[in-house]
Amino acid sequence: EFYHLKARVMKLEEEKQSMIESIQFMQEDLNELRVKVKSTTANLQEANKLLEKFSELERRQIKQECYNRRNNIKFFGIKDSDKESLEDTEQTLRNFLTKEMKIRQEDVDNIQFERVHRIPFPRPIIAKVSFYQDKEFIKSHTKDIRKGSKYGVADDFPREVDEIRKDLQPVLKKARSEQKTAFCNMEKLLINGILYHGPETKRFQFTVV
């Protein structure tokens, strides 16, 4: 009986030692895991900082591009020909301003264009005026284009801004139907003087309030 009890105690001691060694191994693994987690966390924080920096640079780039296009204006629906030169395009635009937008010939002749050209499908004309006031003057005659025509006039924005403005159009129309003062300032929608923050604006990563 004594020897049996002694053997049992020895076995328990062996099991105890084995458990201690297992715990030590587990502790080592845990410490190694903590180091990896700490390193990963540091890497993630660094990655987030880089991402924020990239986003900020992207915002600045888009804002700068908007500013560079400040004097640009787009015209849609004006028919062109395959052999249309830049000079032809400018004359076509001037004819459009007088015939379709009802601007006096004298005023059209006084508008200075730095460049007038077409871009790929749907072949709109993009004109850059020398003076911003001329752009606003042209836009003020948009109301004179006959309703139901194929023609359109718009500001020239980068693709990112155009996509945002497209998403905001239903909100803009709804606000105006409710007799509210609403307009878009680049990628921002203001309703009764308040910047709109709705579900449509969640993805506007480059919007600076």
Salt bridges, closest charged atoms under 4 A:
GLU15 OE2 - LYS11 NZ 3.96
GLU32 OE2 - LYS36 NZ 3.61
GLU56 OE1 - ARG59 NH2 2.63
GLU56 OE2 - ARG60 NE 3.16
GLU65 OE2 - ARG69 NH2 2.48
ASP80 OD2 - ARG118 NE 3.80
ASP80 OD2 - ARG123 NH2 2.88
GLU84 OE1 - ARG118 NE 2.54
GLU90 OE2 - ARG94 NH2 3.06
GLU100 OE1 - ARG146 NH1 2.71
ASP107 OD2 - ARG104 NE 3.03
GLU114 OE1 - LYS128 NZ 3.88
GLU136 OE2 - LYS139 NZ 3.89
ASP155 OD1 - LYS135 NZ 2.83
ASP155 OD2 - LYS139 NZ 3.10
ASP156 OD1 - ARG69 NH1 3.24
ASP156 OD1 - LYS74 NZ 3.80
GLU160 OE2 - ARG159 NH2 3.42
ASP162 OD2 - LYS74 NZ 3.81
GLU163 OE2 - ARG159 NH1 3.29
ASP167 OD2 - ARG203 NH2 2.40
GLU178 OE2 - LYS174 NZ 2.59
GLU178 OE1 - LYS180 NZ 3.20
GLU187 OE2 - LYS63 NZ 2.65
GLU187 OE2 - LYS188 NZ 3.35
